[in-house]
């Protein structure tokens, strides 16, 4: 039988350890706040250690525009359809005129000479290269917003929404009106609508869009989504492995999550950016999983919204938050 003094000692040691951990958590949050002060926007961050479940956060429940981070859940949904036998990786998907986006797309220069593309290639380009033609095609092919809502319910993920295609998000964010139905869209038409809309209108609409809950993510919700994927709780083993390897191959914005990590650190991530209008960057994001030296995995999501700082300064805020989380969790 344990003596009462042993139980008391154990309880005291547990309380002491808990108090020390809580104090360390507060110090990290204070450091994140200090780093966030380098931008005049709002910074949200969360770091979740996947094996222990320990989570740290700053504005973890606040909503931020997803931008191209939306391509992560869309890729998960498409691979879910593959797992269900409704789509196949070697299946060729037709790219319609409405899908073609000339900016940030490896597919667009190949169209219309090539109109059909293998599904597996499109998923890889959408994630690793942030291909905007691929995401328009796959969002439509996957059933759009209703299908995404159903997936988030299935995954039991709250705090992440995908309500519109990226092209529709851009039109709405910039206050562009007077366009025909999507089945009549072409890249040339959309570009002309942007040129005709005064920059002042686009700027004011961008400011208003920051309070729109559609197509947003919270840092908490995003790391939980990553946890579902990396723990194998959302997709088959084969699809999980495929998507993780594709996330590792991401080439966009290496100065964000990866920017200050030790050389050789593996990061599987997805970035997102809104562009800049009259000096305002509505969204600068990066979310992914850092592979720790001890074999652990750390899901980190950092969002910056409504900032007028330079690209390097915004990217630097994300990089410093990721590095402090890496140092703290390892």
C-alpha positions in Angstrom: 0.0 0.0 0.0 1.3 3.5 -0.9 1.9 5.8 2.0 -0.1 9.0 2.1 3.2 10.9 2.0 4.1 9.2 -1.3 0.8 10.2 -2.8 1.2 13.7 -1.6 4.7 14.0 -3.0 3.6 12.6 -6.4 0.7 15.1 -6.5 3.0 18.0 -5.6 5.5 17.0 -8.3 2.7 16.7 -10.9 1.4 20.1 -9.9 4.9 21.6 -10.1 5.5 20.1 -13.5 2.1 21.4 -14.7 2.9 24.8 -13.4 6.3 24.9 -15.1 4.7 23.8 -18.4 2.0 26.4 -18.1 4.6 29.1 -17.5 6.6 28.0 -20.6 3.4 28.1 -22.7 2.7 31.7 -21.5 6.3 32.6 -22.4 5.9 31.2 -25.9 2.6 33.1 -26.4 4.2 36.3 -25.2 7.0 35.7 -27.7 4.5 35.1 -30.5 2.8 38.4 -29.6 6.1 40.2 -29.8 6.8 38.7 -33.2 3.3 39.5 -34.4 3.9 43.2 -33.5 6.2 43.4 -36.5 3.2 43.6 -38.7 0.3 46.1 -38.5 -2.1 43.3 -39.3 -3.6 40.5 -37.2 -1.6 37.3 -36.7 -3.1 34.0 -35.8 -1.1 30.9 -35.1 -1.5 27.4 -33.7 1.1 24.6 -33.1 -0.1 21.1 -32.4 2.3 18.3 -31.4 0.6 15.3 -33.1 1.7 12.5 -30.8 1.1 14.3 -27.5 -1.8 16.4 -28.5 -0.3 19.5 -26.9 -1.5 22.7 -28.6 -0.4 26.3 -28.3 -2.2 29.2 -30.0 -2.5 32.9 -30.6 -5.9 34.1 -31.8 -6.5 30.4 -32.5 -10.3 30.8 -33.0 -10.2 33.9 -35.1 -11.1 33.5 -38.8 -8.6 34.3 -41.6 -9.0 34.2 -45.4 -7.7 30.8 -46.6 -6.6 31.8 -50.0 -4.7 28.9 -51.5 -4.6 27.0 -48.2 -8.0 25.9 -49.5 -6.2 23.6 -51.9 -5.3 21.3 -49.0 -8.9 20.3 -48.0 -9.9 20.2 -51.7 -7.1 17.8 -52.4 -8.1 15.7 -49.4 -11.7 15.6 -50.7 -10.7 14.6 -54.2 -8.5 11.8 -52.8 -11.4 10.8 -50.6 -13.5 10.3 -53.8 -10.6 8.2 -55.1 -10.7 6.1 -52.0 -14.4 5.6 -52.5 -14.0 4.5 -56.1 -15.9 7.6 -57.5 -12.7 8.9 -59.2 -9.4 7.4 -60.3 -5.9 8.8 -60.2 -5.3 7.9 -63.8 -8.7 9.2 -64.9 -8.5 12.2 -67.4 -10.5 15.2 -66.4 -11.6 17.8 -68.9 -10.5 21.4 -68.2 -13.3 23.7 -69.3 -12.8 27.3 -70.5 -14.2 28.6 -67.2 -11.5 26.7 -65.3 -8.5 28.2 -67.1 -6.6 30.8 -65.0 -3.5 32.2 -66.6 -1.9 33.3 -63.4 0.0 30.7 -61.4 -0.8 27.6 -63.5 1.4 25.0 -65.2 -1.8 23.7 -66.9 -3.0 27.0 -68.5 -0.1 27.3 -71.1 -0.8 23.7 -72.2 -4.5 24.5 -72.8 -6.4 24.3 -75.3 -3.9 22.2 -77.2 -4.4 19.7 -74.3 -7.8 19.8 -72.8 -7.8 16.7 -70.6 -5.4 16.0 -67.7 -4.8 13.1 -65.5 -6.4 13.5 -62.1 -3.3 12.5 -60.2 -1.2 15.1 -62.0 -3.8 17.8 -61.3 -3.8 17.1 -57.6 0.0 17.3 -57.5 0.1 20.6 -59.4 -2.7 22.1 -57.3 -0.8 21.4 -54.1 2.9 21.5 -54.8 2.7 24.3 -57.4 -0.5 26.0 -56.2 -2.0 25.6 -59.8 -5.1 27.8 -60.0 -6.5 26.1 -63.1 -6.2 22.7 -61.3 -8.1 24.0 -58.3 -10.9 25.5 -60.4 -11.3 22.2 -62.2 -11.1 19.9 -59.2 -13.4 22.1 -57.0 -16.0 21.8 -59.8 -15.4 18.1 -60.4 -15.6 17.3 -56.7 -19.0 18.8 -56.2 -18.3 22.3 -55.0 -19.3 23.8 -51.7 -21.9 21.2 -50.7 -19.5 18.4 -51.1 -16.8 20.3 -49.0 -19.3 20.9 -46.2 -20.1 17.2 -46.1 -16.4 16.4 -45.9 -15.7 18.7 -43.0 -18.6 17.1 -41.1 -17.2 13.7 -41.9 -13.8 14.7 -40.7 -15.2 16.4 -37.6 -13.2 19.5 -38.4 -14.6 22.8 -37.4 -13.2 26.2 -38.2 -12.4 25.6 -41.9 -14.8 26.5 -44.7 -14.5 26.2 -48.5 -17.6 27.9 -50.0 -16.4 29.2 -53.4 -13.9 28.5 -56.1 -10.8 30.7 -55.9 -11.8 32.7 -58.9 -15.2 33.5 -57.4 -13.5 34.4 -54.1 -11.3 36.9 -56.0 -14.2 38.4 -57.9 -16.1 38.9 -54.7 -13.2 40.1 -52.6 -12.4 42.8 -55.3 -16.0 44.0 -55.6 -16.2 43.0 -59.2 -19.8 42.8 -60.6 -21.6 42.5 -63.9 -20.2 39.2 -65.0 -22.1 36.4 -66.7 -22.8 33.0 -65.2 -19.7 30.8 -64.6 -20.3 28.5 -67.6 -19.7 31.6 -69.8 -16.4 32.6 -68.1 -13.1 32.8 -69.9 -9.8 33.9 -68.6 -9.8 36.9 -70.9 -13.2 38.0 -69.7 -12.2 37.8 -66.1 -9.0 39.8 -66.7 -11.0 42.5 -68.5 -13.4 42.8 -65.6 -10.5 43.3 -63.2 -9.0 46.0 -65.5 -12.4 47.8 -65.7 -13.0 47.9 -61.9 -11.4 51.0 -60.3 -8.6 50.2 -57.8 -10.4 52.3 -55.1 -13.5 50.0 -55.5 -11.3 46.9 -55.2 -9.5 48.3 -52.2 -12.7 49.1 -50.2 -14.2 45.8 -51.1 -11.1 43.9 -50.0 -11.3 45.7 -46.6 -15.0 44.6 -46.3 -14.2 41.1 -47.3 -12.0 40.6 -44.2 -15.2 40.2 -42.1 -16.7 37.6 -44.5 -16.8 34.2 -42.8 -16.8 32.3 -46.2 -13.6 30.6 -47.3 -11.9 31.1 -44.0 -9.9 29.1 -41.6 -9.0 29.4 -37.9 -5.5 28.4 -36.8 -7.0 25.8 -34.4 -9.2 24.3 -37.2 -6.4 24.2 -39.7 -4.0 22.3 -37.4 -6.8 19.9 -36.5 -7.4 19.3 -40.3 -3.6 18.6 -40.7 -3.8 16.2 -37.7 -6.6 14.3 -39.3 -4.6 13.9 -42.5 -1.2 12.9 -40.9 -2.7 10.6 -38.3 -4.4 8.7 -41.2 -7.9 9.5 -40.0 -9.2 11.1 -43.2 -7.9 9.1 -46.1 -6.7 5.6 -46.9 -3.0 4.8 -46.2 -2.1 5.1 -49.9 -3.9 8.5 -50.3 -2.5 9.8 -47.0 1.1 8.9 -48.1 0.5 10.4 -51.5 -0.7 13.7 -50.3 2.0 14.1 -47.6 4.7 13.5 -50.2 3.0 16.1 -52.4 2.9 18.6 -49.5 6.6 18.0 -49.0 7.2 19.0 -52.6 5.6 22.4 -52.2 7.7 25.0 -54.0 5.8 28.2 -53.1 7.1 30.8 -50.6 10.0 28.9 -49.0 10.6 31.9 -46.7 7.5 31.3 -44.6 7.2 28.2 -42.4 10.6 26.8 -43.7 12.4 30.2 -43.7 14.3 29.9 -40.4 14.2 26.2 -39.6 17.5 24.3 -39.5 18.8 23.2 -42.9 17.4 19.9 -44.0 14.2 20.1 -41.9 11.4 18.6 -43.8 8.1 20.5 -44.0 4.9 19.4 -45.7 2.9 22.5 -46.2 0.5 24.6 -48.2 0.8 28.4 -48.6 -1.8 31.0 -49.4 -1.6 34.7 -50.6 -4.1 37.3 -51.6 -1.8 39.7 -53.4 -1.4 43.4 -52.6 -3.8 46.2 -53.4 -2.8 49.8 -52.6 -0.3 48.5 -50.1 -2.7 46.2 -48.4 -2.1 42.4 -48.2 -5.4 40.8 -47.2 -3.9 37.4 -46.5 -0.4 35.9 -46.1 -0.6 32.3 -44.9 1.3 29.0 -44.5 0.1 25.8 -42.8 1.8 22.5 -42.6 3.6 19.9 -40.6 7.2 20.2 -39.5 9.1 16.9 -39.0 11.0 17.2 -35.8 14.6 15.8 -35.2 13.3 13.2 -32.7 10.8 11.8 -35.2 7.8 13.7 -33.9 5.6 15.9 -36.1 4.4 19.4 -35.3 1.4 20.9 -37.2 1.8 24.6 -37.5 -0.6 27.1 -39.0 0.1 30.9 -39.3 -2.2 33.5 -40.8 -1.5 37.2 -41.3 -4.3 39.4 -42.4 -4.8 43.1 -43.2 -1.1 44.0 -43.2 0.6 46.8 -45.1 4.1 45.5 -44.3 6.4 44.3 -47.1 6.4 40.7 -48.4 9.6 40.0 -46.6 8.3 41.3 -43.3 5.1 39.3 -43.5 7.0 36.2 -44.5 9.4 36.8 -41.7 6.7 36.9 -39.1 5.5 33.5 -40.2 9.1 32.1 -40.2 9.9 33.4 -36.7 6.7 32.0 -35.3 7.4 28.6 -36.9 11.0 28.6 -35.5 10.0 29.5 -32.0 7.4 26.7 -32.1 10.0 24.3 -33.4 12.5 25.2 -30.7 9.8 25.0 -28.0 8.3 21.7 -29.0 11.6 19.8 -29.6 
